[in-house]
Amino acid sequence: MLEAKDKEILKILERDAKIKSEKIATMVGLSPAEVTAKIKELEDKGIIVQYKTIIDWEKAGEEVVYAFIEVKVTPERDVGFDAVAKRIYKFPEVHSLYLLSGTYDLSVVVEGKSMKEIAYFVAEKLATLDNIQGTVSHFILKKYKIDGKVLEPEEEDKRLAVTP
């Protein structure tokens, strides 16, 4: 079980991975050395998995297409969905993979340079795997918010105030 200070540090880092230990220390009431030690311990335990940068590739002028692929799977005896999931997440096109409850078993986030490239991946690589019963593809048309970060800040309302 994590201490309350550890949870506070994790929440701060989740919002901003570049924040300095000194600032975190001020926010949680610890010394910078204590914060650095706690962060190192959380990394060593595998609780902090990776530090991430969110990039708006569209603004960077790069064409990147993402799709959510819902996958219906026949689980394997003694290993359930894990063996199929492992085969799927090894493909370089796979950005993320989740086990779901509901109609479909897995949600695969796929990344490619075009819709055609993703369609090829689904038709030629994913759907042909053993234990795959079917897939449904949903292409991302626009991103509004990623990992808690709004990509386009709200514009200031420039209308004139109406008063009676």
Steps between C-alpha positions, in 0.01 A plus 500: 500500500633842406540783748292814449811703405590242235153530348526880502836481320359258242204728426731799457732307266205366303396858422855624428791256468751785463424664833808539720542314829538834679154612389344164589667522842335836562162364390508188720696628800816291460863582427622479138727208601203310647297559184787382279537186713125430489493542121797265461327242722177530296701450180683198644169340604363545147224732620639782287526320168610777266508876459302613198480796267172574322560619145241652269638349179251692287647831621848356437401441137513121520226273370423245772176303503365313802217249520329308776456140393249296700596133491287196584724215616468134590707472819753217522474227760708568816624843381177680413553816298865552597657289224296669226566843651874430505501412129306818422707745706823384335396659169673839458174655377336437839512812716291367793302187587225456758287210625137609516171390640201506268438393142865501393792353693793719398542861393808557289622852429683489168727768354584546132582752232162462326159337533604259226807391698286430807239316292779284356628424852154394617419292191837336446655470846245537779189330362702202375629404845368179655228559760383828339128475431445850365602864505333841481711805410440857617730764351580805712395809307602768751662502844365739759667374816783253561596363842319784677650775282270711279673547165326821397438742786161667504490827314412810692140608445535821296131590497393820663317467828131584479363681801139607558 
